[in-house]
Amino acid sequence: MAPLLEVKNLQTQFKSKDGVVKAVDDVSFHIDRGETLGVVGESGSGKSVTAMSILRLVQHPGKIVGGQVLFEGRDLLKLNENEMRKVRGKEIAMIFQDPMTSLNPVLTVGRQLSEPLVTHMGLTRDQALKESVDLLKMVGIPNAAERIKNYPHHFSGGMRQRVMIAMALACRPKLVIADEPTTALDVTIQAQILELLEKLQAETGTSVMIITHALGVVAGMADRINVMYAGHIVETASSDELFENPRHPYTMGLLKSIPRLDEARKGRLVPIQGSPPDLLDLPKGCPFVSRCEYAHPESETILPQLRQVPSVSDGNRSEHWIACHSEVKMGDPPKRAAQEVA
């Protein structure tokens, strides 16, 4: 069966007086129907720009300069703006990072929930308000009939995020893109929001692309995970495979820098040395080379392409791809000293 969404060789750039920032550089991936795809990486790795590019929400001076975004076989990059408006919200919806700035502060929550229902579903204003009450109930907001009259500032951060989820699911989209849906929320509310997303996905069959900088957020939620670094996908595998058998040095570094509940405590957490590269002045070869403890001689001059490697979680059947010249596994000793990498 063809994937619901297929991104091919996507390139998004931002022009500045200092040069061109290749925020998303030749990125390809797919999302199947009913699947949850996790996209992880440090700030500035290209996660959010990838999502904004899919919905063609990249603002000037940013520009999509190449690639395809195939949604059910249609290339979204070739649609005109009126055709694209029919896709946004109805077929692909997005949950943005900060609900306080994403919700309009001068409109009631009911008015904002009603708008996509009137625009995309053809409901009357009264019908849309009634449906909005049901949506708030669905995401666990009590006294929904009264709360639709409230403004965003009347809600807590967790409640505002629930409103954003209700708005995203209002038109029963086939794909929901959740961009850092737990940002600025405490850990208890984070868990509730993630559980809610899982529950609603199971009920509606919606595909989900969840973007985060924390591997722990997607550990038990995502079916597959893409790891991004400096505008590239450097590793992609099933969730079980990625945590059991990480193969890219960057992914291994991420895992070594966070506490693991599935392993015995063996010592101190190990941060990744150095800083992300300047996107205006990327190295000729691997963008991770200056921080990598396992750098191969070719890493300095040749940009590695994604290649398939053997997987261990299900007997070589799952697809596991890395963009790396080296053949390393978790626990292998580094090939060069930490002070050389810093």
Buried (B, 14 or more C-beta within 10 A) or exposed (E): EEBBBBBBEBBBBBEEEEEBBBBBBBBBBBBBBBBBBBBBBBEBBBBBBBBBBBBBBBEEEBBBEBBBBBBBEEEBBEBEEEEBEEBBBBBBBBBBBBBEEBBEEEBBBBBBBBBBBBBBBEBEEEBBBBBBBEBBBBBBBEEBEEBBEBBBEEBEBBBBBBBBBBBBBBBEBBBBBBBBBBBEBEEEBBEBBBEBBBEBBEEBEBBBBBBBBBBEBBBEBBBBBBBBBBBBBBBBBBBBBBBBBBBBBBBBBBBBEEEBEEEEEEEEEEEBBEEBBEBEEBBEBBBBBBBBBBBBEBBBEEBBEBEEBEBEBEEEEBEBBBBBBBEBEBEEEBBEEEEEBE
